[in-house]
Amino acid sequence: MIAHLRHLTRGLPVQRGQLKQLQQLRSVSYLIDQPEYSFLKDLGLERDNPGVFSGHWQGRGKSITSYDPGSGQAIATVRQGNVQELQQCIGLGVEAYKQWRQVPAPVRGEIVRQIGDELRKYKEPLGKLVSLEVGKIYSEGQGEVQEFIDICDYAVGLSRIYAGQLINSERAEHTILEAWRPLGLVGVISAYNFPNAVFGWNAAIALATGNSVLWKGAPSTPLVSVATTRIVAEVLRRNNLPAVVGLCQGGTDVGATLVADKRVNLLSFTGSCQTGRDVGVEVQRRFGKVILELGGNNALIVDASANMKMALDAALFGCIGTTGQRCTTTRRIIVHEQLHDSFVDALTKKYAQLLPRIGHQLEAQTLVGPVHTQQNVDNYKATIEEAKLLGGTVAFGGSVLSRPGYYVEPTIITGLPHDASVVHRETFAPIVYVLKARNVDEAIAWNNEVEQGLSSAIFTENIGQAFKWIGAQGSDCGIVNINTTTNGAEIGGAFGGEKATGGGRESGSDAWKQYCKRATITVNHSGELACAQGVVFSVE
Ligand code: NAD
């Protein structure tokens, strides 16, 4: 509203009365000032917030307003960092690392444990902020903070057990050791759809393994970045530690500088394939390490033997959860030709039941919140138009809802060829293409023919098909599920995907190794020098 008035009065002399009106509007038009949004103040947020932390808070870059996608109203503002501030943050992050690497790993784990406990204290308001700023429903906002808490627990245990190995040497009285040491400063650039958990996955493991972290969150979710960093900063302050976690909110200029700076030893990037490709090349150019967590185009296969009820429930959450804005969202359902028509019919009925549950993300009965921005709405409309032009049929949905905020109908499209251009593209909106396949082999081939390789699932009761699916001739994705959804991974396994998804792995299993450098150490305790492979090289 203020922006609108400013726009209208630009270049015109503003009368006293108008100025007063503007000031009054300013005082009432931010959600943070309204009593029902007092949880924002519980997180230490104010109407205007500094967006840079490196031991103290500042922000001399552009000020941006964060909006509620469910109403279009302004929540609060954040003063972003500029490139110079980012460079200072990098310098301070490197200094902080030099102290942190000397702290014993289990003691670092104790700090991560405290971060997890602090997050538990703030789970309710922080989860609500995640919902409010992204547009995801209340339980998903809470779930996202829970994911950060879970990875803290994981990292605490990891800090006591991550280890190298002892390798047999071919030389007598020699021992080969393998040690894992921290890399240094880890830069984290995250996407808008998981503004809290993606930072958490990276930070908890990076800290436990002895690195410092510098984060740039998405420009449209700056309040989650600030609130999350405040929680972590309080733990660091209580323990008298330097800023081993820093934040520099900013746009593309800040992101690109973080990517290019040689002092950033590992750059963990989460975002679109398009941006990720450039980031990957840039980091490789300077021989830095990179983790790329990019887009997905995830398929759910329904075999002739599938448990239909389970497959339908999985499709519902897979396609519509987070209003179609997870990297692991089900974007293609490949159904055996015998079941195709009945599956589409049953899925359409389930979608219809969800229509009354579209609403503001913080309302208790809402299951489908808004998409994040007008850009998502525009992409949704353009994709549906393109699908229709290519011969697709809108079996359900297809419309933008006329109400404040960014609401669209979850949409099912049938009748497109498996390799149509829209089917092969990730559109970050709740649109799914249902494809008809003759058999599982064909379905697997279609699953694998897209550029991305993040997540995939098959519904089958046939053990032969199940094992084919997880074998070398099966799904080529990083996540290969059986009888469960493509989305909603747990933190225990390594998370990430192949091909244009970037090949990175985060979270559980041995993903911690990516935050370390490996040293191979040969110790000669024989008292004599001996070369490997029997090479003789000596003079009397
Ligand atoms: P995006 O690529 O537009 O932005 C991601 C981040 O990159 C933002 O912080 C942005 O400011 C920053 N950025 C933009 N240009 C940059 C540049 N030149 N250099 C450095 N940083 C730059 O992505 P988005 O729209 O925020 O998120 C949606 C995308 O993220 C989807 O493709 C989704 O699949 C993907 N995603 C992947 C995962 C995963 O783990 N694989 C998880 C979440 C989201």
Boltz pocket constraint, residues with backbone or C-beta under 6 A from the ligand:
constraints:
  - pocket:
      binder: B
      contacts: [[A, 189], [A, 190], [A, 191], [A, 192], [A, 193], [A, 194], [A, 216], [A, 217], [A, 218], [A, 219], [A, 250], [A, 251], [A, 252], [A, 254], [A, 255], [A, 256], [A, 259], [A, 270], [A, 271], [A, 272], [A, 273], [A, 275], [A, 276], [A, 278], [A, 279], [A, 292], [A, 293], [A, 294], [A, 295], [A, 296], [A, 326], [A, 327], [A, 328], [A, 426], [A, 428], [A, 454], [A, 496], [A, 497], [A, 501]]
      max_distance: 6.0
